[in-house]
C-alpha cells in the first residue's frame, strides 16, 4: 500500500492541515489591528496560543511574543533552536529583535520536548538576564512560559517575574 492511499497517513495529513488552519486563525485574531480587544490579557490566553504552536516540537525552541503597549501581538518569533534538551539563548539577539519590531513588552516561551514543563534553574537564570537587558531599554517582560505536552508553566503565575 502506498503512503498516499494509507488511511493512517490521511489522518495525520488531515490533522496537520487542521493545526495549520488553527494557527492561521490565531495569527489573524491576535495580529489584527482592527480588533484591539484581542489582546493577551491573561496567562491562560497565552498558554492556549503557545500550546498549539509549540507542544509538538521534537527539539527545544525559544520564542518571543512581541507586544505593543496595549499587549496586542506584533509578532511571534521563534528565535533560537536547540537539541532535545537545550537551546542557547543570546540576550543581544533578543534586544535587537525587540528594537527592530518596536515592541513595548515581551513574553518569552520555550518548549520542553520531554513533555515535562517544569522550568529548570537555567531557564530561570536566562529569564533574569533577558529581563535585565530589556529593562535597560524600557521594555517590560510580562512572562516566560514553558510548554510541555499537556502543561504550560507560567513564571508570572509562580511569582518569578
Secondary structure, DSSP 8 states (H G I E B T S, - for coil): --GGG-HHHHHHHHHHHHHHHHHHHHHHHHT-TT-TT----SHHHHHHHHHHHHTT-SS-EEEEEEE-TT--EEEEEEEEE--SS-----HHHHHHHHHHHT-SEEEEEEE-TTS-----HHHHHHHHHHHHHHHTTT-EEEEEEEE-SS-EEETTTTT--
